[in-house]
Amino acid sequence: MTTPLPEPAPRTPCRRLIYLHGFRSSPASFKARMLGQAMVALGRGADFVCPQLPASPAAAIDEIMSQIRPDDTDVLVGSSLGGYYARHVAEQCGARAVLLNPAIKPAIGLARHLGPQTLFHSDEAFDFRPEYLQALQAFAVERITLPQRYLLIAATGDEVLDWRDMVEAWPGAQHIVVQGSDHGLSDFASHIGRVLEFAGLAMPPPTDPDTSKGD
């Protein structure tokens, strides 16, 4: 169940849909795969981009800005830590952005995850270093500009982040407050239509992907 929203104005179809995954996640995230499948069904599979982001925040932002080069014709979809990155990138390049249970102050939330880590989908090892926390703070956006650039989907049942902080961080933006659900938005299938609509795209025929862990 979501809070009622007015019908949004028609939007120009995006050039690319760029998914930014969360901490310890990857392009194998079920939400990434679901969006990729939707784009294929729309005949736009080549326009879906989902990079494996490095653990280093500086390297992740550099990957996005230097290799992917989003612009104001693209739509970012950021989940958790990816939502934090999407906020920064959108403000830098003018892209629209969908935020899925986005991190607000990840330098605080990720402090307990310092040290050796593994990815959810491959058990690939990486080290999350103390200097990464300071690097995260460098990409903070104190206040968004052009709220119409953003769609926030925040779950009240998020066990990691507080949905009220998310709503407060995106004043004036389109908000979908999901009653219940969880941090990973395991009910993402019921929200994908609004994500695609925000990107100016149609909803393809339904798919039935695996909803395993990962942001």
C-alpha positions in Angstrom: 0.0 0.0 0.0 1.3 3.5 -0.9 0.2 7.0 0.0 -2.1 8.5 -2.6 -0.4 10.7 -5.2 -1.7 13.0 -7.9 -1.2 11.8 -11.4 2.3 13.0 -12.5 2.7 15.1 -15.7 4.0 13.1 -18.7 7.8 12.9 -18.8 10.2 12.7 -21.6 11.5 9.1 -22.0 14.9 8.8 -20.6 18.0 8.1 -22.8 19.3 5.5 -20.3 18.1 4.0 -17.0 21.1 3.8 -14.7 20.9 1.6 -11.6 23.2 2.2 -8.6 23.3 -0.7 -6.2 23.8 -0.5 -2.4 26.5 -1.6 0.0 27.7 -5.1 -0.6 25.4 -5.5 -3.5 26.0 -5.8 -7.2 24.3 -5.9 -10.6 22.9 -9.3 -9.5 20.5 -7.4 -7.1 16.9 -8.6 -7.7 15.8 -5.0 -8.3 18.6 -4.4 -10.8 17.6 -7.6 -12.6 13.9 -6.7 -12.6 14.6 -3.3 -14.1 16.9 -4.8 -16.7 14.3 -7.4 -17.7 11.7 -4.6 -18.0 14.0 -2.6 -20.2 14.6 -5.7 -22.4 10.8 -6.2 -22.6 10.5 -2.6 -23.8 13.1 -3.1 -26.5 15.5 -0.9 -24.5 17.8 -3.4 -23.0 20.9 -1.7 -24.4 19.8 1.5 -22.5 20.0 -0.1 -19.1 23.2 0.4 -17.3 24.2 -1.2 -13.9 27.8 -1.0 -13.0 29.6 -2.9 -10.2 30.5 0.0 -7.9 33.9 -0.1 -6.1 33.9 -0.2 -2.3 35.8 3.2 -2.3 33.2 6.0 -2.5 35.6 8.2 -4.5 36.2 5.4 -7.0 32.5 4.7 -7.2 31.6 8.3 -8.0 34.5 8.5 -10.4 33.2 5.4 -12.2 29.8 6.9 -12.5 30.9 10.4 -13.6 33.9 9.4 -15.8 32.9 6.1 -17.3 29.1 6.2 -17.4 28.8 10.0 -17.8 25.1 10.6 -16.8 23.5 13.7 -18.1 20.1 15.4 -17.9 18.5 12.9 -20.3 19.3 10.0 -18.0 17.4 8.6 -15.0 19.2 7.2 -12.1 17.8 4.6 -9.8 19.7 4.4 -6.5 19.1 1.9 -3.7 20.4 2.4 -0.2 24.0 3.6 -0.6 23.3 3.8 -4.3 20.6 6.3 -3.4 23.1 8.5 -1.6 25.3 8.4 -4.7 22.4 9.1 -7.0 21.5 12.2 -5.0 25.1 13.6 -5.5 25.2 12.6 -9.2 21.8 14.1 -10.0 22.8 17.4 -8.5 26.0 17.4 -10.4 24.7 16.5 -13.9 21.0 17.3 -13.8 19.7 13.7 -14.2 16.4 12.7 -12.8 16.7 10.2 -9.9 14.5 7.5 -8.2 15.6 6.8 -4.6 14.8 3.4 -3.1 15.2 3.5 0.7 18.2 5.8 0.2 21.0 6.2 2.8 21.1 9.7 4.2 24.2 9.7 6.4 26.0 6.5 5.3 29.3 7.5 7.1 27.4 6.9 10.3 25.5 3.8 9.3 28.4 2.0 7.7 30.9 2.7 10.5 30.1 -0.7 12.1 30.9 -2.5 8.8 34.6 -1.5 8.7 37.0 -4.3 7.8 36.7 -7.4 5.6 33.4 -7.8 3.8 31.9 -10.0 1.1 29.4 -9.3 -1.7 25.9 -10.7 -1.3 25.8 -12.4 -4.6 29.3 -13.8 -5.2 31.0 -13.9 -1.8 33.8 -11.8 -3.4 35.9 -10.3 -0.6 36.7 -6.6 -0.2 37.9 -4.4 2.5 35.8 -1.4 3.7 38.4 1.0 5.1 38.1 3.8 7.7 39.1 6.4 5.2 36.0 5.5 3.1 33.8 7.0 5.9 35.4 10.4 5.5 35.2 10.1 1.7 31.4 9.5 1.9 31.0 12.8 3.7 32.6 14.6 0.8 29.6 13.6 -1.4 26.9 14.9 0.9 24.2 17.2 -0.5 22.9 19.5 2.1 19.7 20.3 0.3 18.3 19.2 -3.1 17.6 21.6 -5.9 14.6 21.1 -8.3 12.6 18.7 -6.2 10.6 17.6 -9.3 13.8 15.9 -10.4 13.3 13.2 -7.7 11.0 10.3 -6.9 11.5 8.8 -3.4 10.2 5.4 -2.5 10.5 4.9 1.3 9.3 1.9 3.3 8.1 2.3 6.9 9.2 -1.3 7.5 12.8 -0.6 6.6 14.9 -2.3 9.3 18.0 -0.3 8.5 17.0 3.3 7.8 14.2 5.5 9.1 11.7 6.4 6.3 10.9 9.8 8.1 14.6 10.9 7.6 14.2 10.0 3.9 11.1 12.1 3.5 12.7 15.0 5.3 15.8 14.8 3.1 13.7 15.2 -0.1 11.3 18.1 0.6 8.9 18.9 -2.3 9.8 15.7 -4.2 7.4 13.0 -5.2 7.1 10.6 -2.3 5.8 7.1 -2.2 5.7 6.0 1.5 5.2 2.2 1.5 3.4 0.8 4.6 5.5 -2.1 5.8 7.9 -3.8 3.3 11.6 -3.8 4.2 15.0 -2.3 3.4 15.5 -4.3 0.3 11.9 -3.5 -1.0 11.1 -7.1 -1.5 7.7 -5.9 -2.9 9.5 -3.9 -5.6 7.4 -5.6 -8.3 4.5 -3.5 -7.1 6.5 -0.2 -7.5 8.4 -0.8 -10.8 5.5 0.7 -12.8 5.9 4.0 -11.0 9.7 3.9 -11.5 9.3 3.4 -15.2 6.6 6.0 -15.4 8.9 8.5 -13.8 11.5 7.7 -16.4 8.9 8.3 -19.1 8.6 4.6 -20.0 5.7 2.2 -20.3 5.2 -0.8 -18.1 6.1 -4.0 -19.9 4.3 -7.4 -19.4 4.9 -8.8 -15.9 7.9 -10.9 -15.1 8.5 -13.3 -12.2 12.1 -12.7 -11.0 13.8 -14.2 -7.9 13.6 -11.7 -5.0 16.8 -12.7 -3.2 18.8 -10.4 -1.0 20.7 -7.3 -2.2 20.1 -3.6 -2.9 
